Amino acid sequence: MEKSLIVSKDNQGMRLDKFLALHLPFLSRTNIHNLIEKGCVCVDGGNKKPSFHLQELQKVRIIIEEQPKILEPFAFDIRIIYEDSDLLVVDKPTGLATHPPQLGYKESVVNALLYMKKELSSISPIRPGVVHRLDKETSGVMVFAKNNLSHLDLIEQFRSRKVKKEYLAIVWGVLEKESLAVDLPLRRDKKNRLKMKISFLESKKAYTEIEVKEKLQDSTFLVLRPLTGRMHQIRVHLEFLGFPIVGDQKYGPKDGYGEMFLHAYRLGFFHPQKKNFVEFISTVPERFKEFISVHRLFGKIKKNV
């Protein structure tokens, strides 16, 4: 597939990789960088680096190699919270990836939905239906698009921050304040590309609201509302504050917990076709209830979530 784009006045000065991410939302950042490195992206007939700053009226030509993409169904039944002809809302379990990171991998929500014979949008063949992601270790509510029009509409809502997200987490340490906000930018860790870190250089804005629901003996039960959607945002912000998430093997201490205590509890957005605001909730996981029961302060009554 070949595609040509003309740089508009609004996009003047934008980095090449960011320009491609804006105009080709079905490609991941890794895919975009791979295309540039392979010489499949030309600016006015020449190859440029991902950091190249574009000028108005320059022509960007992209060649995307067509490859057979066959996803293998994964025999796993995902709990469906809601479904209609445009979208599918599911309750993702912890330990399951959102989509296969490469061909041949099948233990993902996408592969499970294919096993359940669910119709999904076809904009991205290896990630059908995917308009947002949850980390493999995170459980909770997710929305998938069932057709391409709904896919593009939902992608735009996530991009423009119209989607309302609320998470539950249990962290080590007792947070004294009842609420606070974290406004600290993030970028990928150059020493470990699979991790993110707080940085004020070459970074992106990241903002998280934190509310204490219950103070436990040695830990705190939190509600979190990320206003931005950066990779590992909640995990990095909490670790930076000194309150790592229980069971977070990437950013937290080795605490012996095999599952991470981060859960996407609530998700709200505008229905892509009906245009009314809809909201969906995933119930509090049993691992949360069991942990709170064991670590609760004597005589303390848990607030309703």
C-alpha positions, 0 to 999 in steps of 0.5 A: 500500500502506498500513501502520499500526504502534503504537509499543511500549515498547521503541521509545519515544524512537526517531527516526521514520526509525530506527523505520521502518527497523527495521519496514520493512527492505525500504525503503532509508534514502533511500526512508524519508526521501522518504516522510516528506518527501512527507507519506506518513508520519503520526504520530497523524494529523500529519506529523513530521520524520525526527528526531521522537522517538516515544512509546509507543502512538503510531500511525504510518501509512505510505502507500507508492505502488505504482509499476510496477517493471520491471527490464531483464535485463543480459546478463552471466554472474555466477559462481555459487559456490553455489545451492539452493532458498533462497539464491544465493551469487555472485562479484561482479566489481568495477565492477558495482553490487549493484542498480539505484539507480533504474529504467532502470539495468541494469548490476547484479548483480540485472539480471544474475541476472534475465538468467540467469533466477534466482529471487529474493525479491520483498519489494523489487521493485526490489531482488529478493533483495538482503539486503546490498550491496557497493560498486560498486568492491568485488568478492567473495562475496555472498548473495541470497535466493531466497524471502521467508522466507529474505530476512527471515531473512538480513536479521535475521542481518545486522542482529544481526551474526551474519554473519561477513565477511572482506575482502582489501585492498591499501593504500598505505604499509607498516603496521608493526603486525601487527594492530590494531583500529579503533573509530571511529564514522561518519556521512554527510558533510554536504558530500558525501552520497555519502561517509562520515566519522569523527565522534563526533556523530550517528554510528554505531558502526563497528569493524574488525579489521585483520591484516597478511598481507604487507608490500610495498615501498610497500604492505601486503596486509591481511585485514579483519574488519568487525564492523559493516556501515556504508557505506564502513566499511573504506575510511574507516577505512583512509584515516583511518589514513593507508593508503588502498586502492589504486585507491580513487578516492573516498577515496584518491589519484589513483594511476592504478589503474582498479579498487579493491583491496578484495575480499569474500573470505569470508562465513559465516552460518546457512542460513535453512532448514537452520539450520547455519552455512555459509561461502563463499569467493571466490578472490583476484582476479588484480589482487591477485596481479599487484600483489603480484608487482610490489610484493613485497619481494625474497625475500619469500614471500607467506603463504597466505590 
